[in-house]
Amino acid sequence: MRSIRSNLARSLGGAALATLFVGGGGLYLSLRGALEKQFDDVLIAKTEALIMASEIEDNELEIDLDVQTFAGFGTGVRGDYFIVFGEEGDVVMRSPSLGGVELTAPPQFEETPEGVSRIRLPENVSGRAYWTSYEPPVDKAETGGVVSPHLKILVAGSDAILRRTLRTTALFISIFGTIGVILTVVISKSGVRSGLKPLDRLSEEVERIDVASLARRLPAEGMPQELLAIGSKINELLARLEDSFGREKRFTSNAAHELRTPLAELRTMVELGTRWPEEFTEEHGNEMLEVIAELDALLGTLALLARAEAGVRQDREPICLRDFLSEQIDRVDSKVRERRLEILLDVNDEEGFRSDPMLFRAVLQNLLDNAVDYAPEGSLIRVEATRDRLVVENEVYDLVEEDLPQLFARFWRKSKSRSEKGHSGLGLSVVRAVAEHFGGACRAELIEGRLRVEVRWAIVPGGE
């Protein structure tokens, strides 16, 4: 697996190479174009000098020898040549520098009256040529009024110095470009190594964190701006993991404690029944059934809580709020009459409400059971229900504002004794887990001595 460091080094090295090829190639091409234009301008200047020194005398073309020598076409000079062609393509004049050798015109010479092209000079030397058409002046007094002929002059010169200059330039560009690439890679690697040190430190800090050290936090001091968001999210995740692990440990401990007591009671009854079977009565059997029912209720609640917190999508069915609430109120009717309570029901029974029947029933049961068991005798319980909200409100006499954050904690009870039969401290935990499972939330508040628990959930369209 490639590291960020190697990827960055490769990217920077590739960028440096691309810069060398593009920049160096562009520089070379620009310089070559400028030098070739300068070379061609010299050829054109020489051609114009020859044309200005041309004259027809006695029906023959003459070019001042001093001009020829000055322009570099003398007999002892190699590398600069010219040829003047007549109207029929015949050679009218050759430069003394050609001697007895031939100068072959480029292919474009016949097709265009003027142009510039590469050419092969005598002795197979590379060069450049310029040609143009012109009419030299005629001494009419001596020629009897003969019209000036149409001539075409070809001037060529060796570009050896030009090519040598270009080769030297390409060599220097390659050498200095290579050195630049190497320096760029070295400096880039050093810069990348230095720039990634905070990431290395962050990686080392993260590697030190395990289950036993969830309390560790990544230091924000000295962390680059680009890593602050990552460090903050990791610290946030660590805090949530620490809290989650802590809750799971407390849950395991509390669950073991809650299960240990009824199991111990059940074991004692079984041992007594086994040792003295003749004294085992129907009352003892009923007590054992009560303990078993309590265990079954506790395990059922734990299973329901796990199901709600698993986040698995449940099948939703159409539910009639009024029927569900009436069913649960009828279930606690005997306890309501026994404690002389009054339940005021307000249901906005809109059509289209859908939910998981088992989980929704668990919410109603837990909220009503808590209200009926903990409300003072002879008090009023209010129940309100709509498509997206359920509210249960009852009087309380032993809760304070400081207790509200603990109401939805697992196994929390105001009284630490187990005298509260039928209450394991998991009821409101189930309510919160189910609400969150349905995409909602729940909250509790004290209003003038009355506890108001409100559960909200997301509305599901009737067709889903």
C-alpha positions as CSV (number, residue, x, y, z in Angstrom):
1,M,0.0,0.0,0.0
2,R,1.4,3.3,-1.0
3,S,1.9,6.0,1.6
4,I,0.8,9.6,1.4
5,R,4.5,10.6,1.5
6,S,5.4,8.4,-1.5
7,N,2.3,9.6,-3.4
8,L,3.2,13.2,-2.8
9,A,6.8,12.7,-3.8
10,R,5.8,11.0,-7.0
11,S,3.3,13.7,-7.8
12,L,5.8,16.5,-7.2
13,G,8.5,14.6,-9.2
14,G,6.1,14.1,-12.0
15,A,5.1,17.8,-11.9
16,A,8.8,18.7,-12.0
17,L,9.4,16.5,-15.0
18,A,6.3,17.8,-16.8
19,T,7.6,21.4,-16.1
20,L,11.0,20.4,-17.6
21,F,9.5,19.0,-20.7
22,V,7.0,21.7,-21.3
23,G,9.1,24.6,-20.2
24,G,12.4,23.4,-21.6
25,G,10.7,22.3,-24.9
26,G,9.0,25.6,-25.2
27,L,12.2,27.5,-24.5
28,Y,14.1,25.4,-27.1
29,L,11.4,25.8,-29.8
30,S,11.2,29.6,-29.2
31,L,15.0,30.0,-29.3
32,R,15.2,27.9,-32.5
33,G,12.5,30.0,-34.2
34,A,14.3,33.2,-33.2
35,L,17.7,32.0,-34.4
36,E,16.3,30.7,-37.7
37,K,14.5,34.0,-38.3
38,Q,17.7,35.9,-37.6
39,F,19.6,33.6,-39.9
40,D,16.9,34.1,-42.6
41,D,17.1,37.8,-42.2
42,V,20.8,37.8,-42.8
43,L,20.2,35.8,-46.0
44,I,17.6,38.3,-47.1
45,A,19.9,41.2,-46.4
46,K,22.7,39.6,-48.5
47,T,20.2,39.0,-51.3
48,E,19.1,42.6,-51.3
49,A,22.7,43.7,-51.4
50,L,23.3,41.5,-54.4
51,I,20.2,42.8,-56.1
52,M,21.2,46.4,-55.5
53,A,24.6,45.7,-57.0
54,S,23.2,44.0,-60.1
55,E,23.2,45.7,-63.5
56,I,22.8,44.6,-67.2
57,E,25.7,45.8,-69.4
58,D,26.3,44.6,-72.9
59,N,23.4,42.2,-72.4
60,E,25.2,40.5,-69.6
61,L,24.5,40.5,-65.8
62,E,27.1,42.1,-63.7
63,I,27.3,42.2,-59.9
64,D,29.9,44.4,-58.2
65,L,32.7,42.1,-57.0
66,D,33.3,44.3,-54.0
67,V,29.8,43.6,-52.9
68,Q,30.2,39.9,-53.5
69,T,33.3,39.8,-51.5
70,F,31.7,41.9,-48.7
71,A,28.7,39.6,-48.6
72,G,30.8,36.5,-48.2
73,F,30.7,35.1,-51.8
74,G,34.4,35.4,-52.6
75,T,36.3,32.7,-54.3
76,G,38.1,31.6,-51.2
77,V,35.0,31.4,-49.0
78,R,33.0,28.3,-48.4
79,G,29.5,28.1,-47.0
80,D,27.8,31.1,-48.7
81,Y,26.6,30.8,-52.2
82,F,24.2,32.3,-54.8
83,I,22.9,31.5,-58.3
84,V,21.0,33.8,-60.6
85,F,18.6,32.1,-63.0
86,G,17.2,33.5,-66.2
87,E,13.6,33.5,-67.4
88,E,14.1,30.0,-69.0
89,G,15.7,28.5,-65.9
90,D,19.1,28.8,-67.3
91,V,22.0,29.8,-65.0
92,V,22.9,33.4,-65.6
93,M,25.5,33.8,-62.8
94,R,27.1,31.7,-60.1
95,S,28.9,32.9,-57.0
96,P,32.7,32.5,-57.1
97,S,32.5,30.4,-53.9
98,L,30.8,27.6,-55.8
99,G,33.8,26.9,-57.9
100,G,33.0,23.9,-60.0
101,V,30.4,22.3,-57.8
102,E,26.6,22.4,-58.2
103,L,24.0,23.9,-55.9
104,T,20.7,22.1,-56.1
105,A,17.7,24.3,-55.6
106,P,15.0,23.1,-53.1
107,P,11.7,21.7,-54.5
108,Q,9.7,24.8,-53.7
109,F,12.0,27.0,-55.7
110,E,10.2,26.4,-59.0
111,E,6.7,26.7,-57.5
112,T,7.0,30.0,-55.7
113,P,8.5,33.4,-56.7
114,E,9.9,33.9,-53.2
115,G,10.5,31.7,-50.2
116,V,12.8,30.3,-47.5
117,S,13.6,26.6,-47.1
118,R,16.2,24.1,-45.8
119,I,18.7,23.0,-48.4
120,R,21.6,20.6,-48.9
121,L,24.8,22.6,-49.8
122,P,27.8,21.2,-51.6
123,E,29.7,18.5,-49.8
124,N,26.3,17.4,-48.3
125,V,26.3,20.2,-45.7
126,S,23.0,21.4,-44.2
127,G,22.0,25.0,-44.8
128,R,19.2,27.4,-45.5
129,A,18.2,29.2,-48.6
130,Y,16.3,32.3,-49.7
131,W,15.1,33.1,-53.2
132,T,13.2,35.9,-54.9
133,S,12.5,37.3,-58.4
134,Y,13.7,40.7,-59.5
135,E,14.5,42.8,-62.6
136,P,18.0,44.3,-62.7
137,P,18.5,47.8,-64.1
138,V,19.7,48.1,-67.8
139,D,21.9,50.7,-69.4
140,K,19.5,51.6,-72.2
141,A,22.1,53.9,-73.9
142,E,24.4,51.0,-74.5
143,T,21.8,48.3,-75.1
144,G,19.6,50.2,-77.4
145,G,16.5,50.2,-75.2
146,V,16.4,46.5,-74.3
147,V,13.8,45.8,-71.5
148,S,15.1,44.5,-68.2
149,P,15.0,40.7,-68.0
150,H,13.1,38.8,-65.3
151,L,15.7,37.0,-63.1
152,K,15.4,34.8,-60.0
153,I,18.2,34.7,-57.4
154,L,18.9,31.9,-54.9
155,V,21.1,32.7,-51.9
156,A,22.1,29.9,-49.5
157,G,24.3,29.6,-46.5
158,S,25.5,27.0,-44.0
159,D,23.6,26.8,-40.7
160,A,26.3,24.8,-39.0
161,I,26.8,27.5,-36.3
162,L,23.0,27.7,-35.9
163,R,22.7,24.0,-35.3
164,R,25.7,23.9,-33.0
165,T,24.1,26.7,-31.0
166,L,20.8,24.8,-30.8
167,R,22.6,21.6,-29.7
168,T,24.4,23.5,-27.0
169,T,21.2,25.1,-25.9
170,A,19.4,21.7,-25.7
171,L,22.3,20.2,-23.8
172,F,22.2,23.1,-21.2
173,I,18.4,22.9,-20.9
174,S,18.7,19.1,-20.3
175,I,21.5,19.4,-17.8
176,F,20.0,22.2,-15.8
177,G,16.5,20.8,-16.1
178,T,17.7,17.4,-14.8
179,I,19.5,19.1,-11.9
180,G,16.3,21.1,-11.2
181,V,14.2,18.0,-11.2
182,I,16.6,16.2,-8.8
183,L,16.7,19.2,-6.5
184,T,12.9,19.5,-6.7
185,V,12.5,15.9,-5.7
186,V,15.0,16.1,-2.9
187,I,13.5,19.4,-1.5
188,S,10.0,18.1,-2.0
189,K,10.7,14.9,-0.1
190,S,12.2,16.9,2.7
191,G,9.3,19.3,2.6
192,V,6.8,16.4,2.5
193,R,8.5,14.7,5.4
194,S,8.5,17.8,7.4
195,G,4.9,18.7,6.5
196,L,3.6,15.2,7.3
197,K,5.2,15.1,10.8
198,P,2.0,16.2,12.4
199,L,0.1,13.4,10.6
200,D,2.8,11.0,11.9
201,R,2.3,12.2,15.4
202,L,-1.4,11.9,15.1
203,S,-1.0,8.3,13.8
204,E,1.2,7.5,16.7
205,E,-1.2,9.0,19.2
206,V,-4.1,7.0,17.7
207,E,-2.1,3.7,17.7
208,R,-1.6,4.1,21.5
209,I,-5.4,4.1,22.1
210,D,-7.0,0.8,22.9
211,V,-10.0,-0.4,24.9
212,A,-8.1,0.2,28.2
213,S,-7.2,3.8,27.3
214,L,-10.4,5.3,25.9
215,A,-9.9,8.3,28.3
216,R,-7.0,9.5,26.2
217,R,-7.6,12.5,24.0
218,L,-5.6,13.8,21.0
219,P,-3.9,17.0,21.9
220,A,-5.2,20.0,19.8
221,E,-2.2,22.2,20.6
222,G,0.3,22.4,17.7
223,M,-2.0,20.5,15.4
224,P,-2.3,22.0,11.9
225,Q,-5.5,23.5,10.8
226,E,-6.1,20.7,8.3
227,L,-6.0,18.1,11.0
228,L,-8.0,19.9,13.7
229,A,-11.4,18.6,12.3
230,I,-10.0,15.0,12.2
231,G,-8.6,15.3,15.7
232,S,-11.9,16.8,17.0
233,K,-14.0,14.1,15.4
234,I,-11.7,11.4,16.8
235,N,-11.9,12.9,20.3
236,E,-15.6,13.1,20.0
237,L,-15.7,9.5,18.9
238,L,-13.5,8.5,21.8
239,A,-15.8,10.3,24.2
240,R,-18.8,8.5,22.8
241,L,-16.9,5.2,23.0
242,E,-15.8,5.8,26.5
243,D,-19.4,6.7,27.5
244,S,-20.8,3.7,25.6
245,F,-18.3,1.3,27.2
246,G,-19.0,2.8,30.6
247,R,-22.8,2.4,30.1
248,E,-22.3,-1.2,28.9
249,K,-20.2,-2.0,32.0
250,R,-22.8,-0.5,34.2
251,F,-25.5,-2.3,32.3
252,T,-23.8,-5.6,32.7
253,S,-23.2,-5.0,36.4
254,N,-26.7,-3.8,37.0
255,A,-28.3,-6.7,34.9
256,A,-26.2,-9.2,36.9
257,H,-27.3,-7.6,40.1
258,E,-31.0,-7.5,39.1
259,L,-30.9,-11.2,38.0
260,R,-28.9,-12.4,41.0
261,T,-31.5,-11.5,43.6
262,P,-34.5,-13.3,42.1
263,L,-32.3,-16.2,41.1
264,A,-31.1,-16.4,44.7
265,E,-34.7,-16.4,46.0
266,L,-35.7,-19.0,43.5
267,R,-32.7,-21.2,44.4
268,T,-33.4,-20.9,48.1
269,M,-37.1,-22.0,47.5
270,V,-36.0,-24.9,45.4
271,E,-33.4,-26.0,48.0
272,L,-36.0,-25.8,50.8
273,G,-38.5,-27.7,48.7
274,T,-35.9,-30.4,47.9
275,R,-34.8,-30.7,51.5
276,W,-38.2,-30.6,53.1
277,P,-40.7,-31.6,50.4
278,E,-43.4,-32.3,53.0
279,E,-43.4,-28.6,53.9
280,F,-43.6,-27.4,50.4
281,T,-47.0,-25.7,50.0
282,E,-49.1,-24.1,47.2
283,E,-48.0,-20.7,48.6
284,H,-44.4,-21.6,48.1
285,G,-45.1,-22.6,44.5
286,N,-47.0,-19.3,43.9
287,E,-44.0,-17.4,45.2
288,M,-41.7,-19.3,42.9
289,L,-44.0,-18.5,40.0
290,E,-43.9,-14.8,40.9
291,V,-40.1,-14.8,40.9
292,I,-40.1,-16.7,37.6
293,A,-42.5,-14.1,36.1
294,E,-40.3,-11.3,37.4
295,L,-37.3,-12.9,35.8
296,D,-39.3,-13.5,32.6
297,A,-40.4,-9.8,32.5
298,L,-36.9,-8.6,33.1
299,L,-35.4,-10.8,30.3
300,G,-38.3,-9.7,28.0
301,T,-37.5,-6.1,28.7
302,L,-33.8,-6.6,28.1
303,A,-34.6,-8.4,24.8
304,L,-37.0,-5.6,23.8
305,L,-34.3,-3.0,24.6
306,A,-31.7,-4.8,22.5
307,R,-34.2,-5.1,19.7
308,A,-34.9,-1.4,19.7
309,E,-31.2,-0.4,19.9
310,A,-30.2,-2.8,17.2
311,G,-31.4,-0.4,14.6
312,V,-33.0,-3.1,12.5
313,R,-35.9,-1.8,10.4
314,Q,-39.1,-3.2,11.8
315,D,-42.3,-3.9,9.9
316,R,-44.8,-1.1,10.4
317,E,-48.5,-1.7,10.4
318,P,-51.5,0.6,10.6
319,I,-52.3,1.4,14.2
320,C,-55.4,3.0,15.8
321,L,-54.1,5.2,18.6
322,R,-57.4,5.3,20.5
323,D,-57.8,1.5,20.5
324,F,-54.2,1.0,21.6
325,L,-54.4,3.5,24.4
326,S,-57.8,2.2,25.5
327,E,-56.4,-1.3,25.6
328,Q,-53.5,-0.3,27.9
329,I,-55.8,1.8,30.2
330,D,-58.0,-1.3,30.6
331,R,-55.0,-3.3,31.4
332,V,-54.2,-1.1,34.4
333,D,-57.8,-0.4,35.3
334,S,-57.8,-2.5,38.5
335,K,-54.7,-0.7,39.8
336,V,-56.2,2.6,38.9
337,R,-59.3,1.9,40.8
338,E,-57.3,0.5,43.7
339,R,-55.3,3.7,44.0
340,R,-58.3,6.0,43.2
341,L,-56.6,7.5,40.2
342,E,-58.2,9.3,37.3
343,I,-56.9,9.0,33.7
344,L,-57.8,11.8,31.3
345,L,-57.4,10.7,27.7
346,D,-57.0,13.1,24.8
347,V,-56.4,11.4,21.4
348,N,-56.2,13.0,18.0
349,D,-56.9,9.8,16.2
350,E,-55.7,10.8,12.7
351,E,-55.7,8.1,10.0
352,G,-52.5,6.8,8.5
353,F,-50.5,6.2,11.7
354,R,-48.1,3.3,11.2
355,S,-45.7,1.7,13.6
356,D,-44.3,-1.6,15.0
357,P,-47.1,-2.9,17.2
358,M,-44.9,-4.7,19.7
359,L,-42.5,-1.7,20.2
360,F,-45.3,0.9,20.3
361,R,-47.2,-1.2,22.8
362,A,-44.0,-1.4,25.0
363,V,-43.8,2.4,25.0
364,L,-47.5,2.7,26.2
365,Q,-47.1,0.0,28.8
366,N,-44.0,1.5,30.3
367,L,-45.2,5.1,30.4
368,L,-48.6,4.1,31.9
369,D,-47.1,1.6,34.4
370,N,-44.7,4.3,35.7
371,A,-47.5,6.9,35.9
372,V,-50.0,4.6,37.7
373,D,-47.4,3.2,40.1
374,Y,-45.7,6.4,41.1
375,A,-48.5,8.9,41.0
376,P,-49.9,9.8,44.5
377,E,-53.2,8.2,45.3
378,G,-56.3,10.1,44.2
379,S,-54.3,12.2,41.6
380,L,-54.9,12.8,37.9
381,I,-53.0,11.3,35.0
382,R,-53.2,13.0,31.6
383,V,-52.5,11.2,28.4
384,E,-52.3,12.9,25.0
385,A,-51.6,11.2,21.7
386,T,-51.2,12.4,18.1
387,R,-49.6,10.9,14.9
388,D,-46.2,12.2,16.0
389,R,-46.3,12.6,19.8
390,L,-47.3,10.8,23.0
391,V,-47.4,12.7,26.3
392,V,-48.0,11.2,29.8
393,E,-48.2,13.6,32.7
394,N,-48.8,12.7,36.4
395,E,-48.1,14.2,39.8
396,V,-44.9,13.2,41.6
397,Y,-43.8,13.9,45.2
398,D,-40.2,12.6,45.3
399,L,-38.6,13.8,42.1
400,V,-36.4,16.9,41.7
401,E,-34.9,18.7,38.7
402,E,-31.6,17.0,39.3
403,D,-33.2,13.6,38.8
404,L,-34.5,14.3,35.3
405,P,-31.2,13.4,33.4
406,Q,-31.2,10.0,35.2
407,L,-34.8,9.0,34.3
408,F,-33.9,7.4,31.0
409,A,-30.7,5.7,32.3
410,R,-30.8,1.9,32.6
411,F,-31.6,0.4,36.0
412,W,-31.9,3.9,37.6
413,R,-34.5,4.1,40.3
414,K,-35.1,6.8,42.8
415,S,-35.2,4.2,45.6
416,K,-32.2,1.9,45.7
417,S,-34.1,-0.9,47.3
418,R,-35.8,-3.7,45.4
419,S,-39.1,-3.0,47.2
420,E,-40.5,-1.6,43.9
421,K,-42.0,-4.8,42.6
422,G,-42.4,-4.9,38.8
423,H,-39.9,-2.1,38.2
424,S,-36.4,-2.9,37.1
425,G,-35.4,0.6,36.2
426,L,-35.5,-0.2,32.5
427,G,-38.9,1.1,31.5
428,L,-37.9,4.6,30.4
429,S,-34.7,3.2,28.8
430,V,-36.9,1.1,26.5
431,V,-39.1,4.2,25.8
432,R,-36.0,6.2,24.7
433,A,-34.6,3.4,22.7
434,V,-37.8,2.8,20.8
435,A,-38.3,6.6,20.2
436,E,-34.8,6.8,18.7
437,H,-35.5,3.7,16.7
438,F,-38.5,5.4,15.2
439,G,-36.4,8.5,14.3
440,G,-37.5,10.6,17.3
441,A,-36.6,11.4,20.8
442,C,-38.1,11.7,24.3
443,R,-37.7,14.2,27.1
444,A,-39.0,14.7,30.6
445,E,-39.7,17.9,32.6
446,L,-41.2,18.9,35.9
447,I,-44.0,21.5,35.8
448,E,-45.4,22.6,39.2
449,G,-45.0,19.2,40.8
450,R,-46.1,17.2,37.7
451,L,-43.8,15.0,35.7
452,R,-44.4,15.4,31.9
453,V,-42.8,12.7,29.7
454,E,-43.1,13.5,25.9
455,V,-42.1,11.0,23.2
456,R,-41.9,12.1,19.6
457,W,-41.2,10.1,16.4
458,A,-41.0,10.6,12.7
459,I,-44.3,10.3,10.8
460,V,-44.3,7.4,8.3
461,P,-46.4,7.9,5.2
462,G,-49.3,5.5,5.0
463,G,-48.0,3.8,1.9
464,E,-44.7,2.7,3.4
